[in-house]
C-alpha cells in the first residue's frame, strides 16, 4: 500500500517574523503588504499551491 502526503504547508509569508516560529516550512519575510502579496502570488504560481490569509499578517501557502 503506497501512502503519500496530499495536503501540506509549502511556505509562510509574513511581514513580522515574530508571528511565526518553528515548523518545517520556509518563511519568507516581506518589507510591506505589496511585496507580501507579490511573493505569495509568485510562489503559488510556481508550486501550484493555494494562498490562505490568516488575517493576522501571515499568509500560508498550502498544497491541497
C-alpha positions in Angstrom: 0.0 0.0 0.0 1.5 3.3 -1.1 1.0 6.4 1.1 1.7 10.0 0.3 1.1 13.4 1.7 -1.8 15.1 0.0 -2.1 18.3 2.0 0.8 20.2 3.5 2.2 23.7 4.0 4.6 24.8 1.4 5.6 28.2 2.7 4.7 31.0 5.1 4.8 34.7 4.0 4.8 37.4 6.6 5.9 41.0 7.3 6.5 40.2 11.0 8.8 37.3 11.7 7.8 37.4 15.3 4.4 35.9 14.3 5.8 32.6 13.2 8.2 30.2 14.8 9.5 26.7 14.2 8.0 24.2 11.8 9.3 22.8 8.6 8.1 25.3 6.0 10.3 28.1 4.7 9.3 31.6 6.0 9.5 34.5 3.5 9.8 38.0 5.1 8.3 40.8 3.1 9.0 44.5 3.5 5.4 45.6 3.0 1.9 44.3 2.1 2.6 44.8 -1.7 5.7 42.7 -1.5 3.9 40.1 0.6 1.1 39.8 -2.0 3.6 39.5 -4.8 5.7 36.8 -3.1 2.6 34.8 -2.3 1.3 35.1 -5.9 4.6 34.1 -7.5 5.1 31.1 -5.1 1.5 30.0 -5.7 2.1 30.0 -9.4 5.3 28.1 -9.3 4.2 25.5 -6.8 0.5 25.3 -7.9 -0.4 25.9 -4.3 -3.2 27.9 -2.7 -2.6 31.0 -0.6 -4.6 31.4 2.6 -4.7 34.7 4.5 -4.7 34.0 8.3 -5.8 37.7 8.8 -3.1 38.4 11.3 -0.4 39.4 8.8 0.5 35.9 7.8 -0.1 34.1 4.6 0.2 30.3 4.4 0.8 28.6 1.0 -0.8 25.2 1.0 -0.7 22.3 -1.4 -4.2 20.6 -1.5 
